[in-house]
Amino acid sequence: MWVYFLLVIAILAWGAHLAWRWKQARDFAPQLLALRQQEGELPPSVSQKEFTDLYLRAEGPRAGTYVYACAAFMTVTLAPVSSLFNSVWTAIWQATGSDPVFEVGTFIHTFSFFLAVMGLTILILAIAMRRYYALMPPNLRQVIRHLKDAHS
């Protein structure tokens, strides 16, 4: 139980760190806009709100946020998944004659549980990364070029 409690605390700390990184990126965007406008790379008609939104899409910690969401989801669902797996395992074990080799807590049960959790984790990460790459934002250079063309 203490290990799970420490895991939850680590996830919360990780979430706080990610929120801080998003805030840093949001706070840096107006400075970067002023610098780019001063250098003549962006026209003065580009608004701070427009640039900040596009800058966060391009340079915000999106990948870390996706991985964090997966880790938080797995942390929250670890107990229900464990309970569901053990219920299904016990039902199958009893339906097949209750062979002591396959009893809950034996090596084969523990290894099967490990494989199931790893499979679920890989599936969730694959779905998240597929979504991340499908919605891949442009890089900062492309954002600046687009803004320059739109406001010129």
ZINORUR-V60150 format. One record per residue. N is the residue number from 1. RES is the residue in one small letter. PSI is psi in degrees with one decimal (none if undefined). D_CENTER is the distance of its C-alpha to the mean C-alpha in Angstrom with 1 decimal. Layout:
BEGIN
n=<N N>
res=<RES RES>
psi=<PSI PSI>
d_center=<D_CENTER D_CENTER>
END
This chain:
BEGIN
n=<1 2 3 4 5 6 7 8 9 10 11 12 13 14 15 16 17 18 19 20 21 22 23 24 25 26 27 28 29 30 31 32 33 34 35 36 37 38 39 40 41 42 43 44 45 46 47 48 49 50 51 52 53 54 55 56 57 58 59 60 61 62 63 64 65 66 67 68 69 70 71 72 73 74 75 76 77 78 79 80 81 82 83 84 85 86 87 88 89 90 91 92 93 94 95 96 97 98 99 100 101 102 103 104 105 106 107 108 109 110 111 112 113 114 115 116 117 118 119 120 121 122 123 124 125 126 127 128 129 130 131 132 133 134 135 136 137 138 139 140 141 142 143 144 145 146 147 148 149 150 151 152>
res=<m w v y f l l v i a i l a w g a h l a w r w k q a r d f a p q l l a l r q q e g e l p p s v s q k e f t d l y l r a e g p r a g t y v y a c a a f m t v t l a p v s s l f n s v w t a i w q a t g s d p v f e v g t f i h t f s f f l a v m g l t i l i l a i a m r r y y a l m p p n l r q v i r h l k d a h s>
psi=<-38.7 -35.4 -41.8 -40.7 -43.8 -36.5 -42.3 -42.2 -41.4 -40.3 -41.7 -40.8 -41.2 -43.2 -39.9 -40.1 -42.2 -41.1 -39.5 -40.8 -38.4 -42.1 -41.8 -43.8 -42.5 -39.5 -27.7 -24.8 -46.2 -34.9 -43.0 -40.0 -45.9 -41.4 -44.9 -35.5 -36.5 -38.1 -8.2 7.8 -29.4 142.7 155.0 -14.8 -8.6 122.6 155.6 -39.3 -44.6 -45.7 -42.3 -43.6 -47.4 -36.6 -42.9 -37.4 -37.7 -40.8 0.8 160.3 62.2 -43.4 -44.9 -34.9 -40.3 -45.7 -39.6 -43.7 -39.8 -44.5 -42.2 -41.7 -44.8 -36.0 -43.9 -36.8 1.2 -45.6 -49.0 -37.7 -42.1 -45.3 -44.0 -44.7 -46.2 -35.4 -45.8 -43.0 -45.7 -40.6 -44.3 -40.7 -44.0 -34.4 -23.9 12.7 6.4 49.7 127.3 -20.9 -31.1 14.2 152.3 131.4 -11.0 171.0 -43.4 -36.7 -47.1 -42.1 -39.8 -38.2 -43.9 -46.5 -39.4 -44.7 -41.1 -41.6 -43.1 -41.8 -45.8 -39.9 -45.6 -43.2 -38.6 -42.1 -44.5 -44.2 -31.8 -43.4 -41.9 -48.1 -26.7 -33.0 29.0 124.2 164.7 162.9 174.0 -38.1 -43.0 -37.5 -45.4 -42.4 -42.7 -45.2 -39.4 -43.8 -37.5 -30.6 6.4 none>
d_center=<24.5 24.3 21.7 19.4 20.3 19.4 16.0 15.4 16.8 14.6 11.4 13.3 14.3 11.0 10.1 13.5 13.2 10.3 12.5 15.4 14.0 13.5 17.0 18.4 17.5 19.0 22.1 22.6 22.7 26.3 27.6 26.5 27.9 31.2 31.4 30.8 33.4 35.8 35.7 36.4 33.2 32.3 34.9 35.5 34.9 31.1 29.9 27.5 25.4 25.1 24.3 21.7 19.8 20.1 19.4 16.0 15.0 16.3 15.6 12.8 9.9 7.8 6.5 5.7 4.1 2.0 2.7 3.7 3.6 4.8 6.8 8.1 9.0 10.7 12.4 13.7 14.9 16.4 19.7 20.3 19.3 21.7 24.4 24.2 24.4 27.3 29.1 28.9 30.0 32.9 34.0 34.2 35.8 38.5 39.1 39.9 42.4 40.5 40.9 40.3 38.3 35.5 35.5 32.4 31.8 33.4 31.9 31.4 29.6 27.3 26.6 25.9 23.5 21.6 21.6 20.5 17.5 16.6 17.2 15.0 12.0 12.8 13.2 9.9 8.3 11.1 10.7 7.1 8.6 11.8 10.6 9.2 12.5 14.6 13.7 14.0 15.7 18.9 19.4 21.4 24.7 24.3 23.5 26.6 28.7 27.8 28.6 31.8 32.9 32.2 34.1 37.0>
END
